[in-house]
Amino acid sequence: MKQFQPKLLAGLLAASLVVVGLTGCNKADAVKVATVNGVVVSKTQYDEVYDQLLKKLGLESSAQVEENDVLKNTLKQMTLNKLIVNALVDAGAKESGIKISKEEISTFKTEQMDKLGGQKVFDALLTQHNLSEEEFDETLRRQLVMNKLIEKNGGSDIQVTEAEAKKYYDANKKEFDVPEQIRSKHILLKVVEPEIKRELQKKDPKISFEKTNEAIETLRAEKKAKAEEILKQVKADPAKFEELAKKNSEDLVSGANGGDLGYMQEGYTEKSFWEALKKGKTNALYPTLVESVFGYHVIFVQDKQKPHRLTFGEAKKELSARLEDQKKQMFLNKWMNDQQTTASIEIEEAFKPQEVADSGAGTDISGGAQQAPQQPQAQQAAPAKTH
């Protein structure tokens, strides 16, 4: 473990792929995809999950995967996994008398928003992950259902003692070595060529290679000029950095937080960005624009930390929480395996992935019901993943 930092919301975002049942009735509702313990999974539910997977992969439509049999079958299998897990979890919740109130969802959401840095950062994350607030509320509901399933089925006493945490720490001290880390904030003007090309081709499928490159270079020049102007304004008044980031940065998540990216380390961000952080002076504006595969950055270096090892006292709280999550994960996996063993699952032939239809293999739902893993704070991952 190269970084040992607070874990927040991303597991819930990942779990958003299991959201179903949010649209109204239509003809697809009459088309059966599968039956799980007598409960019908409809084509509408299938399409919702499939489309969410496409969005997560950055694909515009299923037409983009039709010619790739491996990807197409993988997406089919993942979609079926999510749907089957949903059905088994819903059945388990019904059997255990589990109901989640709107108040519980609201409280849980407020807790997550507070940890992330407020409503603006939360809204930016939803945009970044192509989620509506309604979809995210459903994700929270399902997470709360899974938590209660653990409690109702004998997992309420799961805990990690200080002795267990210390034993793990002593046996895995290298995991708590923290490499050099640098905290920064930035203002990004995006120039991501693959994204630009997709947008141009969406507007004009017949656009030529020359016209595409011409449009990209024109946009690049416009973004660079705007970034230069922002850099000039920050040099004139460094106190305006956060205000300018909120107004201009096209990294929505960090922009909503005044450009703050938190601490990052080598290998977790684009090479040119990291080199600028290394060269930059602490608590100072980097003197020139930095260009990366994401576009143009105005960077302010806030702090630099030398490599060090966390003490047990520093690591104990988060380590205990992580080990407890692992115990709950194992408990939930066992519960799901037990449900799968006794479940009656029938998949309609037209919706079976090719390898399932050919081999007669059962539907693999391992991992689908796992308690969503959590990730480092969103701003810490941002420069590597979203810019």
C-alpha positions as CSV (number, residue, x, y, z in Angstrom):
1,M,0.0,0.0,0.0
2,K,1.9,3.0,-1.3
3,Q,-0.6,5.5,0.1
4,F,-2.6,5.2,3.3
5,Q,-5.1,7.9,3.2
6,P,-8.8,8.5,4.0
7,K,-11.1,6.3,1.9
8,L,-14.3,7.9,0.7
9,L,-17.0,7.6,-1.8
10,A,-15.8,5.9,-4.9
11,G,-17.0,2.4,-3.9
12,L,-20.5,3.8,-3.9
13,L,-19.9,5.3,-7.4
14,A,-18.7,2.0,-8.6
15,A,-21.8,0.3,-7.1
16,S,-23.9,2.7,-9.2
17,L,-23.7,0.1,-12.0
18,V,-26.2,-2.0,-10.1
19,V,-28.9,0.7,-10.3
20,V,-32.1,-0.6,-12.0
21,G,-35.8,0.0,-12.0
22,L,-35.6,3.8,-12.3
23,T,-37.5,4.2,-15.6
24,G,-41.2,3.9,-16.4
25,C,-42.9,1.0,-18.0
26,N,-42.4,0.3,-21.7
27,K,-42.5,-2.5,-24.2
28,A,-39.1,-3.8,-23.0
29,D,-40.7,-4.6,-19.7
30,A,-42.6,-7.4,-21.4
31,V,-39.3,-9.0,-22.6
32,K,-37.9,-11.5,-20.2
33,V,-34.1,-11.7,-19.8
34,A,-33.8,-14.0,-16.9
35,T,-35.7,-15.5,-13.9
36,V,-34.1,-15.5,-10.5
37,N,-36.0,-17.6,-7.9
38,G,-39.2,-16.9,-9.9
39,V,-38.6,-13.2,-10.2
40,V,-38.4,-11.9,-13.7
41,V,-35.6,-9.6,-14.8
42,S,-36.9,-7.5,-17.7
43,K,-35.2,-6.1,-20.8
44,T,-35.7,-2.6,-19.4
45,Q,-33.6,-3.5,-16.4
46,Y,-31.0,-5.1,-18.6
47,D,-30.8,-2.1,-20.9
48,E,-30.3,0.3,-17.9
49,V,-27.4,-1.6,-16.5
50,Y,-25.9,-2.2,-19.9
51,D,-26.0,1.5,-20.8
52,Q,-24.5,2.4,-17.5
53,L,-21.6,0.1,-18.2
54,L,-21.1,1.7,-21.6
55,K,-21.0,5.1,-20.0
56,K,-18.4,3.9,-17.5
57,L,-16.2,2.7,-20.4
58,G,-16.6,6.0,-22.2
59,L,-18.6,4.5,-25.0
60,E,-21.5,6.3,-26.7
61,S,-23.6,3.4,-27.7
62,S,-23.7,-0.4,-28.1
63,A,-22.9,0.0,-31.8
64,Q,-19.3,0.6,-30.7
65,V,-18.9,-2.9,-29.3
66,E,-21.0,-4.9,-31.7
67,E,-17.9,-5.8,-33.8
68,N,-15.8,-6.8,-30.8
69,D,-17.1,-10.1,-29.7
70,V,-14.9,-10.3,-26.6
71,L,-16.0,-6.9,-25.3
72,K,-19.6,-7.6,-26.3
73,N,-19.7,-10.9,-24.4
74,T,-17.9,-9.4,-21.4
75,L,-20.4,-6.6,-21.2
76,K,-23.3,-9.1,-21.4
77,Q,-21.8,-11.2,-18.6
78,M,-21.2,-8.2,-16.4
79,T,-24.7,-6.9,-17.0
80,L,-26.2,-10.3,-16.1
81,N,-24.0,-10.5,-13.0
82,K,-25.3,-7.2,-11.7
83,L,-28.9,-8.0,-12.4
84,I,-28.7,-11.4,-10.7
85,V,-26.9,-9.9,-7.7
86,N,-29.6,-7.3,-7.5
87,A,-32.4,-9.9,-7.5
88,L,-30.7,-12.0,-4.8
89,V,-30.0,-9.0,-2.6
90,D,-33.6,-7.7,-3.0
91,A,-34.9,-11.2,-2.1
92,G,-32.6,-11.3,0.9
93,A,-33.8,-7.9,2.0
94,K,-37.4,-8.9,1.6
95,E,-36.9,-12.1,3.6
96,S,-35.1,-10.2,6.4
97,G,-37.7,-7.5,6.5
98,I,-35.2,-4.8,5.5
99,K,-36.6,-1.4,4.4
100,I,-34.6,1.8,3.9
101,S,-36.3,5.1,4.6
102,K,-35.8,8.3,2.7
103,E,-34.4,9.8,6.0
104,E,-31.7,7.1,6.2
105,I,-30.7,7.8,2.6
106,S,-30.6,11.5,3.2
107,T,-28.5,11.2,6.3
108,F,-26.0,8.8,4.5
109,K,-25.8,11.2,1.5
110,T,-25.1,14.2,3.8
111,E,-22.3,12.2,5.5
112,Q,-20.7,11.5,2.1
113,M,-21.0,15.1,0.9
114,D,-19.4,16.4,4.1
115,K,-16.5,14.1,3.7
116,L,-16.0,15.0,0.0
117,G,-16.0,18.8,0.7
118,G,-19.6,19.9,0.2
119,Q,-22.4,20.0,-2.4
120,K,-20.3,21.6,-5.2
121,V,-17.7,18.8,-5.2
122,F,-20.4,16.2,-4.9
123,D,-22.3,17.6,-7.9
124,A,-19.0,17.6,-9.9
125,L,-18.4,14.0,-9.1
126,L,-21.9,13.0,-10.2
127,T,-21.2,14.8,-13.5
128,Q,-17.8,13.2,-13.9
129,H,-19.3,9.7,-13.3
130,N,-22.4,10.3,-15.5
131,L,-24.8,9.9,-12.7
132,S,-28.1,11.6,-11.9
133,E,-28.8,12.3,-8.2
134,E,-31.7,9.9,-8.4
135,E,-29.4,7.1,-9.6
136,F,-27.0,7.9,-6.8
137,D,-29.7,7.8,-4.2
138,E,-30.6,4.4,-5.4
139,T,-26.9,3.4,-5.1
140,L,-26.9,4.6,-1.5
141,R,-30.1,2.7,-0.8
142,R,-28.5,-0.5,-2.1
143,Q,-25.4,0.1,0.0
144,L,-27.5,0.5,3.1
145,V,-29.4,-2.7,2.3
146,M,-26.2,-4.6,2.1
147,N,-25.0,-3.2,5.4
148,K,-28.3,-4.3,7.0
149,L,-28.1,-7.7,5.4
150,I,-24.8,-8.2,7.2
151,E,-26.3,-7.1,10.5
152,K,-29.4,-9.3,10.1
153,N,-27.5,-12.4,9.1
154,G,-25.1,-12.5,12.0
155,G,-22.5,-10.0,11.1
156,S,-23.5,-7.2,13.5
157,D,-20.6,-8.2,15.9
158,I,-17.9,-7.9,13.3
159,Q,-15.1,-5.7,14.6
160,V,-11.4,-5.4,14.7
161,T,-9.5,-5.2,18.0
162,E,-6.5,-3.0,18.5
163,A,-4.4,-6.1,18.9
164,E,-5.5,-7.4,15.5
165,A,-4.7,-4.1,13.8
166,K,-1.3,-4.0,15.6
167,K,-0.5,-7.5,14.5
168,Y,-1.3,-6.6,10.9
169,Y,0.8,-3.4,11.1
170,D,3.8,-5.3,12.5
171,A,3.6,-7.9,9.8
172,N,3.2,-5.5,7.0
173,K,5.2,-2.4,7.9
174,K,6.3,-1.7,4.3
175,E,2.7,-1.1,3.4
176,F,2.8,2.0,5.5
177,D,5.8,3.5,3.8
178,V,4.7,6.8,2.2
179,P,6.8,8.0,-0.7
180,E,7.5,11.6,-1.5
181,Q,4.1,13.4,-1.8
182,I,3.3,16.9,-3.1
183,R,0.1,18.8,-2.6
184,S,-1.0,21.2,-5.3
185,K,-3.9,23.0,-6.8
186,H,-4.5,23.6,-10.5
187,I,-6.7,25.3,-13.1
188,L,-7.2,23.0,-16.2
189,L,-8.2,24.0,-19.7
190,K,-8.9,20.7,-21.3
191,V,-7.6,19.6,-24.7
192,V,-8.1,15.8,-24.8
193,E,-7.8,14.7,-28.4
194,P,-9.8,11.5,-28.3
195,E,-12.7,13.3,-26.7
196,I,-12.6,16.1,-29.2
197,K,-12.4,13.6,-32.1
198,R,-15.5,11.7,-30.8
199,E,-17.5,15.0,-30.5
200,L,-16.5,16.1,-34.0
201,Q,-17.4,12.7,-35.5
202,K,-20.7,12.7,-33.6
203,K,-21.6,16.0,-35.3
204,D,-20.2,15.0,-38.7
205,P,-19.5,11.3,-39.2
206,K,-17.9,12.1,-42.6
207,I,-15.4,14.7,-41.3
208,S,-12.0,14.4,-42.9
209,F,-8.7,13.7,-41.1
210,E,-7.5,17.2,-42.1
211,K,-10.6,19.0,-40.9
212,T,-10.4,17.0,-37.6
213,N,-6.8,18.0,-37.0
214,E,-7.5,21.6,-38.0
215,A,-10.4,21.8,-35.5
216,I,-8.2,20.3,-32.7
217,E,-5.4,22.8,-33.3
218,T,-7.8,25.7,-33.4
219,L,-9.2,24.6,-30.0
220,R,-5.8,24.0,-28.6
221,A,-4.7,27.6,-29.5
222,E,-7.9,29.0,-27.9
223,K,-7.4,27.0,-24.7
224,K,-3.7,27.9,-24.5
225,A,-4.5,31.6,-24.9
226,K,-7.1,31.4,-22.2
227,A,-4.8,29.5,-19.9
228,E,-2.1,32.2,-20.5
229,E,-4.5,34.9,-19.5
230,I,-5.5,33.1,-16.3
231,L,-1.8,32.6,-15.4
232,K,-1.3,36.3,-15.9
233,Q,-4.2,37.1,-13.6
234,V,-2.9,34.7,-10.9
235,K,0.6,36.2,-11.1
236,A,-0.9,39.6,-10.6
237,D,-2.9,38.5,-7.6
238,P,-2.2,34.9,-6.3
239,A,-5.0,35.3,-3.7
240,K,-7.5,34.9,-6.6
241,F,-6.3,31.4,-7.5
242,E,-9.2,29.6,-5.9
243,E,-11.8,32.0,-7.3
244,L,-10.4,31.6,-10.8
245,A,-10.3,27.8,-10.4
246,K,-13.9,27.7,-9.5
247,K,-14.8,29.9,-12.4
248,N,-12.6,28.5,-15.1
249,S,-11.2,25.1,-14.4
250,E,-12.5,22.3,-16.6
251,D,-11.6,19.7,-14.0
252,L,-15.0,19.9,-12.4
253,V,-14.1,18.0,-9.2
254,S,-11.0,19.9,-8.1
255,G,-12.4,23.1,-9.6
256,A,-15.4,23.1,-7.3
257,N,-12.8,22.9,-4.5
258,G,-10.7,25.8,-5.6
259,G,-8.4,23.6,-7.7
260,D,-7.2,21.6,-4.7
261,L,-5.8,18.2,-5.8
262,G,-4.6,17.0,-2.4
263,Y,-1.4,15.1,-2.0
264,M,-0.1,12.9,-4.9
265,Q,2.9,10.9,-5.7
266,E,5.0,9.9,-8.7
267,G,3.2,7.5,-10.9
268,Y,-0.3,8.7,-9.9
269,T,-0.3,11.6,-12.3
270,E,0.8,12.5,-15.8
271,K,4.6,12.8,-16.1
272,S,4.9,16.4,-17.2
273,F,2.6,17.4,-14.3
274,W,4.7,15.6,-11.8
275,E,7.9,17.0,-13.1
276,A,6.5,20.5,-12.7
277,L,5.5,19.7,-9.1
278,K,9.0,18.5,-8.4
279,K,10.6,21.6,-9.9
280,G,8.2,24.1,-8.4
281,K,8.9,25.9,-5.2
282,T,6.7,25.2,-2.1
283,N,3.9,27.6,-1.5
284,A,4.4,29.2,-4.9
285,L,2.8,29.5,-8.3
286,Y,4.6,27.5,-11.0
287,P,5.9,30.2,-13.4
288,T,4.8,28.8,-16.7
289,L,1.9,26.8,-18.1
290,V,2.3,23.1,-18.0
291,E,1.0,21.1,-20.9
292,S,-0.1,17.4,-20.5
293,V,-2.3,15.0,-22.4
294,F,-5.2,16.6,-20.6
295,G,-4.5,20.1,-21.7
296,Y,-3.0,23.2,-20.1
297,H,-2.5,23.6,-16.4
298,V,-1.9,26.6,-14.2
299,I,-0.3,25.1,-11.1
300,F,0.3,26.2,-7.5
301,V,2.5,24.0,-5.4
302,Q,1.3,24.0,-1.8
303,D,3.4,21.6,0.2
304,K,6.0,18.8,-0.2
305,Q,6.4,15.8,2.1
306,K,9.5,13.6,2.3
307,P,9.2,9.8,2.2
308,H,8.3,8.4,5.6
309,R,6.7,5.5,7.4
310,L,3.4,6.0,9.2
311,T,3.5,5.0,12.9
312,F,0.9,2.6,14.2
313,G,-0.8,5.5,16.0
314,E,-1.1,7.4,12.7
315,A,-2.4,4.4,10.8
316,K,-4.5,2.7,13.4
317,K,-7.9,4.4,12.8
318,E,-7.9,3.9,9.0
319,L,-6.2,0.4,9.2
320,S,-8.9,-0.8,11.7
321,A,-11.6,0.5,9.4
322,R,-10.1,-1.2,6.4
323,L,-9.7,-4.6,8.2
324,E,-13.3,-4.3,9.4
325,D,-14.4,-3.7,5.8
326,Q,-12.5,-6.8,4.7
327,K,-14.2,-8.9,7.3
328,K,-17.6,-7.6,6.2
329,Q,-16.6,-8.2,2.6
330,M,-15.8,-11.8,3.4
331,F,-19.1,-12.2,5.3
332,L,-21.1,-10.8,2.4
333,N,-19.3,-13.0,-0.1
334,K,-20.2,-16.1,1.9
335,W,-23.8,-14.9,2.2
336,M,-24.0,-14.4,-1.6
337,N,-22.3,-17.7,-2.3
338,D,-24.9,-19.4,-0.1
339,Q,-27.7,-17.6,-2.0
340,Q,-26.2,-18.6,-5.3
341,T,-25.9,-22.2,-4.3
342,T,-29.6,-22.5,-3.6
343,A,-30.9,-20.1,-6.2
344,S,-32.9,-21.0,-9.3
345,I,-31.4,-18.9,-12.1
346,E,-32.6,-19.2,-15.7
347,I,-31.2,-17.0,-18.4
348,E,-33.0,-16.6,-21.7
349,E,-30.9,-18.0,-24.6
350,A,-30.9,-14.7,-26.5
351,F,-29.2,-12.9,-23.6
352,K,-26.5,-15.5,-22.8
353,P,-23.0,-14.4,-23.6
354,Q,-21.5,-16.5,-26.3
355,E,-19.0,-18.3,-24.0
356,V,-21.9,-19.2,-21.6
357,A,-24.1,-20.5,-24.4
358,D,-21.3,-22.6,-25.9
359,S,-19.7,-24.0,-22.7
360,G,-22.8,-24.4,-20.6
361,A,-21.0,-22.7,-17.8
362,G,-23.1,-21.3,-15.0
363,T,-23.4,-17.5,-14.5
364,D,-20.5,-16.3,-12.6
365,I,-21.6,-13.7,-10.1
366,S,-18.5,-13.7,-8.0
367,G,-17.7,-10.2,-6.9
368,G,-21.0,-8.7,-8.0
369,A,-22.4,-8.6,-4.4
370,Q,-19.2,-7.4,-2.8
371,Q,-19.4,-4.5,-0.5
372,A,-18.2,-1.6,-2.6
373,P,-14.5,-0.9,-2.1
374,Q,-13.7,2.6,-1.2
375,Q,-11.0,4.8,-2.8
376,P,-8.7,7.7,-1.9
377,Q,-10.2,11.1,-1.8
378,A,-11.4,12.1,-5.2
379,Q,-9.1,15.1,-5.5
380,Q,-6.1,12.9,-4.9
381,A,-6.8,10.7,-7.9
382,A,-7.9,13.5,-10.1
383,P,-4.9,14.4,-12.2
384,A,-4.2,10.9,-13.2
385,K,-7.8,10.0,-14.0
386,T,-9.8,13.0,-15.0
387,H,-7.5,15.5,-16.6
